[in-house]
Amino acid sequence: GRMPKEDLCGAHTHNALDDAVEQAQMVEGWQKKYGDDSCCLITAEEAYATQD
């Protein structure tokens, strides 16, 4: 049987949260690697923005 719409929405939300956590961890890693280089961080944020 098909999943109810609520379950699909819940799974989608869960995946989006997981992606956000992974993104935050990745940016955190860049901060540790490059320091607080605003240029690098802005580039990372722009890259994520264009992916959506």
C-alpha positions as CSV (number, residue, x, y, z in Angstrom):
1,G,0.0,0.0,0.0
2,R,0.9,3.6,-0.4
3,M,2.2,5.7,2.5
4,P,-0.3,8.3,3.8
5,K,0.5,11.8,2.8
6,E,1.3,12.7,6.4
7,D,4.0,10.0,6.5
8,L,5.5,11.2,3.3
9,C,5.6,14.8,4.6
10,G,7.1,13.6,7.9
11,A,9.8,11.6,6.1
12,H,10.5,14.7,3.9
13,T,10.8,16.9,7.0
14,H,13.1,14.3,8.7
15,N,15.3,14.2,5.6
16,A,15.4,18.0,5.5
17,L,16.5,18.2,9.1
18,D,19.2,15.5,8.5
19,D,20.5,17.6,5.6
20,A,20.5,20.7,7.7
21,V,22.5,18.9,10.4
22,E,25.0,17.6,7.9
23,Q,25.3,21.1,6.3
24,A,25.9,22.7,9.8
25,Q,28.6,20.1,10.5
26,M,30.3,20.7,7.2
27,V,30.4,24.4,7.7
28,E,31.7,23.8,11.2
29,G,34.5,21.7,9.7
30,W,35.3,24.5,7.2
31,Q,35.5,27.0,10.1
32,K,38.0,24.8,11.9
33,K,40.0,24.2,8.7
34,Y,40.0,27.8,7.4
35,G,39.2,29.8,10.5
36,D,36.5,32.4,10.5
37,D,37.1,33.4,6.8
38,S,33.9,35.1,5.9
39,C,34.7,34.7,2.2
40,C,34.8,30.9,2.5
41,L,31.6,30.8,4.6
42,I,29.7,33.1,2.2
43,T,30.8,30.9,-0.7
44,A,29.6,27.8,1.1
45,E,26.2,29.3,1.9
46,E,25.8,30.5,-1.7
47,A,26.7,27.0,-2.9
48,Y,23.9,25.5,-0.8
49,A,21.5,28.2,-1.9
50,T,22.0,27.4,-5.5
51,Q,21.7,23.6,-4.9
52,D,18.0,24.2,-3.8
